[in-house]
Amino acid sequence: MLVGTSNLTKNMDNACVTELEIPLIVMMENAVNAAMKNMDIDKNNSYTVVCGVGNNGGDGLGIARKLYILGKRVDVFLVGKKEKLTDCSSINFKILENMGVNLTFINDENINVLEESLKNTDVCVDAIFGTGLKRDVTGIFAEVIESMNKFSKKIYSIDISSGLDSDTGDIKGIAAKACKTISFEFYKRGFLNYKADDYTGEIVVEDIGVPKSIKDKFHNSEFIIGKNEIKRFIKKKDKNAHKGNFGRISIVAGSRGFYGAAKIATESAVKTGSGLVTLISDSDVQEKLCTVFTEAMTVNYSEERVKKLIENSNAIGIGPGMGDNKKTLKIVADILKVAKCPVIIDADGINCLKNNKDILKNSKVDTLITPHPAELSRITGFSMEYINNNRIDAAKEAARNLKSIVLLKGNRTVITDGYTTYINMTGNSAMANGGMGDCLTGIITSLAGQGISLFDAAVVGTYLHGYIGDKLAEDKYTVNASDIIEKISYTMKDFEDR
């Protein structure tokens, strides 16, 4: 699914009209028909439709027409001056007028009429402002939105909640608190801002007939990860395949007191399907875990075979539980010099590079760093406020500057190489506990070792990790890394491209 901005909407509309000569009123009617599929007409009998005078208001007027034809009770209100109606909105306005539908322009003196309608109808349809809103909402517009929020039983917003900035998710003074947002063609970038959650409700994205060629021409390569995209990467195993066909991977992890991180990362790699998995650690960690593992091998840093093991690996994951110290820095630097395969760097593997970023920038192999916001702040110098308010832009900028793929953890994890970006919508707060990042590192390392490109391995691994967590959270209050590990293989079988 595409993620887009207000400029994308503007450019697509203009291209459809000027290049393809699709009348804008046709595009509006497509939007009306798409919205109608989500009006829950079998459950609701009465609607208050509140429209602005722009094209978003025209969508609302078209919806009112369809609802009226279906025999629903429809009260239609407009905010703004009649003479400012856009051409397409005027067409729908005149049709409603000719049909005898009562149309009321709201002002300070008659807002009580709107409030009575909101109290006595099942649904308020919010069609005041679209994606072009950049100014604060004030005056009668603010009063109307306040009344909608106060008196509506439920609000369905058309394309975007009125008062919400479609690019940033910022609230422009006040915004409609929708229980459902029916958006067109793409997922608005602003929806990804955590602050927008209270205003969007359920988000539905509907196609309104914009050709793929037009979307591709103006799109900025930002996407929501979809389930069908994941399936094509998980292939049915060839009956003649052997362990050598599924990759040799190395997990470099653990230190005294942090055995769990090494164990989780290693076991998750095994369960994701790697042919051969070896944990590389210090002697203390090896001693503790060598008798625990039944499918993975162990080796400690002092053994001569470590260099050859690194050179022969198909993917390497490094960092979980290692500690932010000079020893970890040396290990990361040495591995990046010797490795001939993708390297996934997590946790203290990232932290130790905060004053040594050139080690990452000068790497001759593909790298992926998997920071949470605080770790990204340490390695980039970006403030936490900037990262949390601009997750996509912060991750893209970091990826370009560090010459590494960035996986910015958190709700709606961002994965980007600085140019192409995917946002993951799986995962939940039941997973918010220690070891989850180590588990993800193991999954991604395993996928990369099996021949999936590092970027795609990050996308697929993140989706699977969160998807398993979502399924488990249906029955469990807390989901631990060990719970995820237990289900990895079963879930991959379900996703297998048959």
WOHUJO-V517100 format. One record per residue. N is the residue number from 1. NEAR is the number of other C-alpha atoms within 10 Angstrom. Layout:
# WOHUJO-V517100
n=<N,N>
near=<NEAR,NEAR>
This chain:
# WOHUJO-V517100
n=<1,2,3,4,5,6,7,8,9,10,11,12,13,14,15,16,17,18,19,20,21,22,23,24,25,26,27,28,29,30,31,32,33,34,35,36,37,38,39,40,41,42,43,44,45,46,47,48,49,50,51,52,53,54,55,56,57,58,59,60,61,62,63,64,65,66,67,68,69,70,71,72,73,74,75,76,77,78,79,80,81,82,83,84,85,86,87,88,89,90,91,92,93,94,95,96,97,98,99,100,101,102,103,104,105,106,107,108,109,110,111,112,113,114,115,116,117,118,119,120,121,122,123,124,125,126,127,128,129,130,131,132,133,134,135,136,137,138,139,140,141,142,143,144,145,146,147,148,149,150,151,152,153,154,155,156,157,158,159,160,161,162,163,164,165,166,167,168,169,170,171,172,173,174,175,176,177,178,179,180,181,182,183,184,185,186,187,188,189,190,191,192,193,194,195,196,197,198,199,200,201,202,203,204,205,206,207,208,209,210,211,212,213,214,215,216,217,218,219,220,221,222,223,224,225,226,227,228,229,230,231,232,233,234,235,236,237,238,239,240,241,242,243,244,245,246,247,248,249,250,251,252,253,254,255,256,257,258,259,260,261,262,263,264,265,266,267,268,269,270,271,272,273,274,275,276,277,278,279,280,281,282,283,284,285,286,287,288,289,290,291,292,293,294,295,296,297,298,299,300,301,302,303,304,305,306,307,308,309,310,311,312,313,314,315,316,317,318,319,320,321,322,323,324,325,326,327,328,329,330,331,332,333,334,335,336,337,338,339,340,341,342,343,344,345,346,347,348,349,350,351,352,353,354,355,356,357,358,359,360,361,362,363,364,365,366,367,368,369,370,371,372,373,374,375,376,377,378,379,380,381,382,383,384,385,386,387,388,389,390,391,392,393,394,395,396,397,398,399,400,401,402,403,404,405,406,407,408,409,410,411,412,413,414,415,416,417,418,419,420,421,422,423,424,425,426,427,428,429,430,431,432,433,434,435,436,437,438,439,440,441,442,443,444,445,446,447,448,449,450,451,452,453,454,455,456,457,458,459,460,461,462,463,464,465,466,467,468,469,470,471,472,473,474,475,476,477,478,479,480,481,482,483,484,485,486,487,488,489,490,491,492,493,494,495,496,497,498>
near=<15,19,22,23,20,19,15,20,20,13,16,21,18,16,18,18,16,12,10,11,10,15,13,17,18,14,19,21,18,19,26,22,17,20,27,17,11,14,18,10,14,6,8,13,16,21,25,26,28,28,27,29,26,21,23,27,30,28,31,32,33,26,26,29,21,16,20,18,12,11,10,16,17,25,21,24,23,25,19,17,12,13,8,12,19,16,15,24,24,20,16,23,25,13,14,19,12,9,12,9,17,11,16,16,17,20,18,10,7,11,17,14,12,24,17,13,22,27,17,14,20,19,23,27,27,30,29,31,26,25,23,17,16,15,10,15,20,14,10,15,20,19,16,24,21,15,19,26,19,14,17,22,15,18,27,27,30,28,28,32,32,31,29,31,28,29,20,18,22,20,21,17,12,20,26,27,28,28,17,22,25,26,23,22,21,21,25,26,20,25,23,23,20,14,16,21,16,12,25,26,18,12,20,17,18,20,14,19,14,17,12,8,8,18,19,12,12,16,18,16,14,21,21,17,21,16,14,10,12,20,16,13,17,18,13,12,13,8,6,6,9,10,11,11,16,20,22,22,31,32,31,30,32,26,20,13,11,15,20,19,22,29,27,24,34,33,24,28,31,23,20,23,20,26,20,21,25,22,28,27,23,20,17,14,24,22,14,13,20,14,10,11,14,9,13,20,17,21,22,18,15,11,11,10,12,15,14,11,17,24,16,17,22,25,28,30,33,32,30,31,25,28,20,17,13,11,12,23,22,12,17,23,17,13,18,23,15,15,23,18,22,23,28,27,25,26,23,23,29,27,24,23,21,19,11,14,16,12,17,22,15,13,18,15,15,20,23,26,28,25,25,17,21,16,21,26,20,18,19,19,12,15,14,15,11,13,19,15,17,16,20,25,16,23,26,25,17,24,23,16,13,23,20,23,26,29,28,26,19,17,17,21,22,27,31,28,21,21,13,13,25,26,25,23,18,21,23,18,14,16,22,15,12,12,21,22,23,27,27,27,31,33,32,32,34,36,28,28,32,22,16,17,14,23,24,18,22,29,24,25,24,26,23,25,25,23,21,22,26,19,17,19,17,10,9,13,10,15,23,18,22,15,15,25,25,14,18,21,16,14,17,20,13,11,19,16,15,11>
